[in-house]
């Protein structure tokens, strides 16, 4: 299965200006959500313009191809996972059918993908990739032949989808965004002047000087066309929301707001709770760049232990969590980070990171800090132990690969060579305002939509 923890954007300019530059800058801001491929498709009511490919935003787009993207409507996408086939999963995906054109950008995973794809194949559909977005696009196209509008076709389709998704669809004259009923994946609406935007994170609005208007509610569909902005909320509040709590732990940028909550403040508060649950006697606190830094600050604030910058990050290396193999992860850590010996040597260190998945990266980090002269390294993790995989698109490996499934906490501590190891207790999420309406299935095995835990 292709896992798609991605970033999506959409733009609609009522004044008729080209939206490609804004989409480009927005995707740059969302680059942390996907580093394998990216793309932008725009529409000037006459034709579609497309630039997409494997690589980072600054590698795919340049001064020659970006000006070719004309049009007042557009969608963009960054992707981190693909199966390896040429253009498999590279989005946005474009189709031409009896009702005109359709372009889709999607973040998420459809858990009943196999069933729905098989149904389409038996009706004669031909697929060019294993992308879940392509399957959804086929379903919308079929529904559009039986419904009066593009938005009706999207609503008909999403009622049959299970799993997690935030989707932006561009028809010849409309921009449509929809979020799954549980709200697993984030999606927001912003505005600058007479231009409206959709984005996976509000930080994308900041860089283009747009204001956040609202979050797309779980189950909500929003349509933008020449008549204005229309909200369809018939499917809102049909189920209890279950936004992915790991957005606050790892995926999202700290300058983003997810469903109205500051990611930065949540991480500071989690760091405070982490000290309360797992105190340590040490000389300094350091965080693992980038997602561990604000947890470490919170730990420092609560403990009174001095926070220092102990690890230097090479910004040109991608995130190791989303690399393909353990060997690649080990190599990536060694070139991504370097310890600041002057800050660490001779010190007892609290090292704070967001999570332990397999344990490989954590072991390499501790080795790096000890090689720089640390007397002790007390590892603190700003999330509970992973004990289940994620069927909703977060690239958490199958259970047998998870360190907390294979080993006890003490065994993990020994395997990573930490002097002590402490995790955030699951109850702490409630205390920092992340309880109740958030999905914690990777820690508890309680899947909000009733997914079979034995499959994870």
C-alpha positions in Angstrom: 0.0 0.0 0.0 1.2 3.5 -0.8 1.2 5.7 2.3 0.5 9.4 1.6 1.3 11.8 4.5 1.4 14.7 2.1 0.7 18.4 1.8 -2.0 19.8 -0.4 -2.9 23.3 -1.5 -5.5 25.0 -3.6 -6.0 28.6 -4.8 -8.8 30.5 -6.5 -8.4 34.2 -7.5 -11.7 36.0 -8.0 -9.7 38.9 -9.7 -8.4 36.5 -12.4 -4.7 36.7 -11.5 -2.3 33.7 -11.9 -2.1 31.7 -8.7 1.0 29.5 -9.5 3.5 31.7 -7.6 1.4 31.5 -4.4 1.0 27.8 -4.8 4.8 27.4 -5.3 5.6 29.4 -2.1 2.9 27.5 -0.2 4.3 24.2 -1.3 7.8 25.3 -0.2 6.3 25.9 3.3 4.8 22.4 3.2 8.0 20.7 2.0 8.4 19.0 5.4 5.3 17.0 4.6 6.7 15.4 1.5 10.1 15.3 -0.2 9.7 12.7 -2.9 7.7 14.6 -5.5 5.6 17.7 -6.0 3.4 19.3 -8.6 1.2 22.2 -9.5 -1.7 22.2 -12.0 -3.5 25.5 -12.9 -6.6 26.3 -15.0 -7.4 29.4 -17.0 -10.9 28.2 -18.0 -9.5 27.3 -21.4 -6.8 24.7 -20.7 -4.8 23.1 -17.9 -1.1 23.8 -17.3 0.9 21.2 -15.4 4.4 21.0 -13.9 5.2 18.1 -11.6 7.9 15.5 -11.0 10.1 13.7 -8.6 12.2 15.8 -6.2 12.0 18.8 -4.0 10.0 22.0 -4.8 13.1 23.9 -5.8 14.2 21.0 -8.0 11.0 20.5 -9.9 10.1 24.2 -10.4 12.3 26.8 -11.9 12.3 30.2 -13.6 11.5 28.7 -17.0 8.6 26.3 -16.1 6.9 28.3 -13.3 5.7 31.2 -15.6 4.0 28.6 -17.9 1.5 27.9 -15.1 -1.3 30.3 -16.1 -4.7 30.5 -14.6 -6.9 31.8 -11.7 -7.5 28.3 -10.2 -4.8 25.8 -9.2 -3.9 22.9 -7.0 -0.6 21.8 -5.6 0.9 18.8 -3.8 4.0 17.5 -2.1 4.3 13.7 -1.6 6.6 11.7 0.6 5.8 8.1 -0.4 5.6 6.2 -3.7 6.0 2.7 -4.9 9.0 3.3 -7.2 7.3 3.1 -10.6 7.7 6.1 -12.9 5.3 8.9 -11.8 3.5 6.5 -9.5 1.7 8.7 -7.0 3.1 12.0 -8.3 0.3 14.5 -7.8 -1.8 16.5 -8.6 -3.4 13.9 -10.9 -5.3 15.1 -14.0 -8.0 13.3 -15.9 -10.1 14.2 -18.9 -13.5 12.6 -19.2 -17.0 13.2 -20.7 -17.6 16.1 -18.3 -14.4 17.9 -19.1 -11.3 17.8 -16.8 -10.7 17.0 -13.2 -7.6 17.5 -11.1 -7.1 16.0 -7.6 -4.5 16.5 -4.8 -5.0 14.3 -1.7 -3.4 13.7 1.7 -4.4 10.4 3.3 -5.0 6.7 2.9 -8.3 5.0 1.9 -8.5 1.8 4.0 -11.1 0.2 1.7 -9.0 1.0 -1.3 -8.6 -2.6 -2.5 -12.4 -3.1 -2.5 -13.2 0.1 -4.3 -10.5 -0.3 -6.8 -11.6 -3.8 -7.6 -15.1 -2.6 -8.1 -13.9 0.0 -10.6 -11.7 -2.4 -12.5 -14.6 -4.8 -12.9 -16.5 -1.9 -14.5 -13.6 -1.4 -17.0 -11.5 1.3 -15.3 -7.8 1.3 -16.1 -5.3 2.5 -13.6 -1.9 4.0 -14.2 -0.6 3.8 -10.7 -1.3 2.5 -7.2 -2.1 6.0 -5.9 -5.2 6.2 -3.7 -5.8 9.7 -5.2 -6.2 8.1 -8.7 -8.8 5.7 -7.4 -10.7 8.5 -5.7 -10.6 10.5 -8.9 -12.0 7.6 -10.9 -14.9 7.4 -8.4 -15.6 11.1 -8.6 -15.6 10.9 -12.4 -18.1 8.0 -12.4 -20.3 9.8 -9.9 -20.2 13.0 -11.9 -22.0 11.3 -14.8 -24.9 10.6 -12.4 -25.0 13.8 -10.4 -25.8 17.4 -11.3 -22.6 19.0 -10.2 -18.9 18.4 -9.4 -19.6 19.1 -5.7 -22.4 16.5 -5.7 -20.1 14.0 -7.3 -17.4 14.6 -4.6 -20.0 14.3 -1.8 -21.4 11.1 -3.3 -17.9 9.6 -3.5 -16.6 10.5 -0.1 -19.6 8.8 1.5 -18.1 5.5 0.3 -14.6 6.2 1.4 -13.2 4.8 4.6 -10.0 6.0 6.2 -8.3 9.4 6.3 -8.3 12.1 3.7 -8.1 15.7 3.0 -8.8 16.3 -0.7 -8.7 19.3 -3.0 -10.4 18.9 -6.4 -10.3 21.3 -9.4 -13.0 21.1 -12.0 -13.0 23.4 -15.1 -14.5 26.3 -13.1 -14.6 25.2 -9.4 -12.2 24.5 -6.5 -13.6 22.0 -4.0 -12.1 20.8 -0.7 -13.3 18.0 1.5 -12.2 16.4 4.7 -13.0 13.0 6.1 -15.7 12.8 8.8 -13.1 12.1 11.5 -10.8 14.9 10.4 -7.7 12.7 10.6 -5.7 15.0 8.2 -5.6 18.8 8.7 -7.0 21.2 6.1 -7.7 25.0 6.4 -9.1 27.8 4.4 -7.3 31.2 4.0 -7.8 34.4 2.2 -5.7 37.3 0.8 -7.6 40.1 -0.9 -10.0 38.3 -3.4 -7.9 35.1 -3.5 -8.9 32.1 -1.4 -6.6 29.2 -0.5 -6.8 25.7 0.9 -3.7 24.3 2.6 -2.7 21.3 4.9 -1.2 23.8 7.3 -1.8 27.4 8.2 1.9 28.2 7.9 1.4 28.0 4.1 -0.9 31.0 4.5 1.7 33.0 6.5 4.3 32.9 3.8 1.9 34.3 1.2 0.6 36.9 3.6 -2.9 35.4 3.7 -5.2 35.2 6.7 -6.6 32.0 8.1 -10.4 32.0 7.8 -11.2 28.7 9.3 -10.4 25.0 9.4 -12.3 22.8 7.1 -14.5 20.9 9.6 -14.4 17.1 9.7 -16.9 16.0 7.2 -17.3 19.4 5.6 -17.1 20.2 1.9 -16.3 23.7 0.7 -16.8 24.9 -2.9 -15.4 28.0 -4.5 -16.6 29.2 -7.9 -17.6 32.5 -9.5 -20.7 32.6 -7.2 -18.5 32.7 -4.1 -17.6 30.4 -1.2 -20.2 27.8 -0.2 -19.9 25.5 2.8 -21.7 22.1 2.9 -22.0 20.8 6.4 -24.6 18.0 6.2 -21.9 15.4 7.1 -20.3 17.4 9.9 -20.7 16.0 13.5 -22.0 12.7 12.2 -19.1 10.9 14.1 -16.8 12.0 16.9 -13.8 13.8 15.4 -10.4 12.1 15.7 -7.7 14.3 14.4 -4.2 12.7 14.2 -2.4 13.6 17.5 0.9 12.9 15.7 0.5 16.1 13.8 1.3 17.9 17.0 4.1 15.4 17.9 5.9 15.3 14.6 4.3 16.1 11.2 3.2 19.8 11.5 5.4 22.8 11.6 5.5 24.6 15.0 4.3 27.8 13.4 1.1 26.1 12.2 -2.3 25.9 13.9 -4.1 22.6 13.5 -7.9 22.9 14.1 -7.3 26.2 15.9 -4.6 24.9 18.3 -1.0 26.1 18.2 1.5 23.3 17.4 4.2 25.3 19.1 2.3 25.8 22.4 1.2 22.1 22.4 4.8 21.0 22.1 6.0 23.3 24.9 3.2 22.0 27.1 4.0 18.4 26.2 7.7 19.1 27.2 6.5 20.3 30.6 4.4 17.2 31.1 7.3 15.0 30.0 9.5 16.4 32.8 6.7 15.8 35.4 6.4 12.2 34.2 10.0 11.4 33.7 12.3 13.8 35.6 16.1 13.6 35.3 19.1 15.1 37.1 21.3 16.6 34.5 23.4 19.6 33.5 21.7 20.5 30.3 18.7 19.8 28.1 19.0 19.5 24.3 16.4 18.7 21.7 16.7 16.8 18.5 16.2 19.1 15.5 13.7 20.0 14.4 10.6 18.5 16.0 12.3 17.8 19.3 13.4 21.3 20.0 10.2 22.7 21.5 9.6 19.7 23.6 13.1 20.2 25.0 12.3 23.8 25.7 9.2 22.8 27.7 11.2 20.2 29.6 13.8 22.9 30.4 11.1 25.4 31.5 9.5 23.0 33.9 12.7 21.4 35.3 14.9 24.5 35.5 17.6 22.6 33.8 19.4 24.8 31.3 18.5 24.4 27.6 21.3 24.6 25.1 21.7 24.0 21.4 23.6 20.7 21.4 23.0 19.4 17.9 23.7 21.2 14.7 21.4 20.3 11.8 22.3 20.2 8.1 19.2 21.7 6.6 19.7 20.1 3.2 19.1 16.6 4.4 15.6 15.2 4.5 13.7 13.9 7.5 14.9 10.4 8.5 11.5 9.2 9.7 10.4 9.0 6.1 13.4 7.3 4.6 12.9 3.9 3.1 15.3 1.6 4.9 17.1 1.3 8.2 20.5 1.5 6.4 19.4 4.8 4.7 18.2 6.1 8.0 21.5 5.4 9.7 23.4 7.1 6.9 21.0 10.1 7.0 21.4 10.7 10.7 25.2 10.7 10.4 25.1 13.5 7.8 22.0 15.3 9.1 23.2 16.1 12.6 26.5 16.9 14.3 27.0 17.3 18.1 28.4 20.6 19.4 31.2 19.3 21.6 31.7 22.7 23.3 28.2 22.5 24.6 28.1 18.8 25.5 31.5 17.7 26.6 31.7 16.7 30.3 28.0 17.3 30.8 25.1 15.0 31.9 22.5 15.5 29.1 18.8 15.1 28.8 18.2 14.4 25.1 14.6 15.0 24.0 13.1 13.6 20.8 9.5 13.2 19.5 9.3 9.4 19.2 11.0 6.1 19.0 9.8 4.0 16.1 12.3 1.3 15.3 15.0 2.6 17.6 17.7 2.9 15.0 17.7 6.6 14.8 17.6 7.1 18.5 20.6 4.8 19.1 22.6 6.7 16.5 21.7 10.0 18.2 22.8 8.9 21.6 26.1 7.6 20.1 26.6 10.9 18.5 26.1 12.8 21.8 28.3 10.4 23.8 31.1 10.6 21.2 31.0 14.4 21.7 31.9 13.8 25.4 28.6 13.6 27.3 29.0 11.9 30.6 25.4 10.6 30.6 22.5 10.7 28.2 19.0 10.5 29.6 16.6 9.9 26.7 13.2 11.5 26.9 10.5 10.8 24.4 7.6 13.3 23.8 5.1 10.6 23.0 4.0 7.2 24.3 5.5 4.0 23.0 4.3 3.1 19.5 2.6 -0.3 19.8 0.4 -0.3 16.6 0.8 0.7 13.1 -1.3 3.3 11.4 -3.8 2.5 8.6 -4.5 6.2 7.9 -1.3 7.2 6.0 1.3 7.8 8.7 4.4 5.8 7.7 4.6 3.8 10.9 5.9 0.3 10.0 4.2 -3.0 10.7 4.0 -4.0 14.4 6.8 -6.5 14.4 9.2 -3.6 13.4 8.2 -1.3 16.3 10.7 -1.2 19.1 8.1 -1.1 21.8 6.4 -4.2 20.5 9.7 -6.2 20.3 11.2 -5.0 23.6 10.3 -3.7 27.0 11.2 -0.2 27.9 14.2 -1.4 29.8 15.3 -3.5 26.8 14.9 -0.4 24.5 17.0 1.6 26.9 19.8 -0.9 26.7 19.5 -1.3 23.0 19.9 2.5 22.4 22.6 2.8 25.1 20.7 5.5 27.1 21.5 6.0 30.8 17.8 6.3 31.4 14.7 6.3 29.2 11.3 8.0 29.8 8.2 8.3 27.6 5.3 10.7 27.8 2.3 9.0 29.4 -0.8 8.8 27.2 -2.8 10.7 29.9 -0.6 13.8 29.3 -2.3 14.4 25.9 -5.5 15.2 27.8 -3.8 17.6 30.1 -2.4 19.6 27.2 -5.7 19.8 25.4 -5.1 17.0 23.0 -7.5 14.5 24.4 -11.0 13.4 23.5 -11.1 14.5 19.8 -7.8 13.1 18.7 -6.7 9.7 17.3 -4.2 7.9 19.5 -4.5 4.5 17.9 -0.8 4.1 17.2 -0.4 4.2 21.0 -3.5 2.4 22.2 -4.8 0.2 19.3 -8.2 1.9 19.6 -9.0 2.9 16.0 -11.8 5.6 15.8 -13.5 4.0 12.8 -13.4 0.5 14.1 -10.4 -0.6 12.0 -9.3 -4.1 12.8 -6.3 -3.7 15.2 -5.1 -7.2 14.3 -4.3 -5.9 10.8 -1.9 -3.3 12.4 
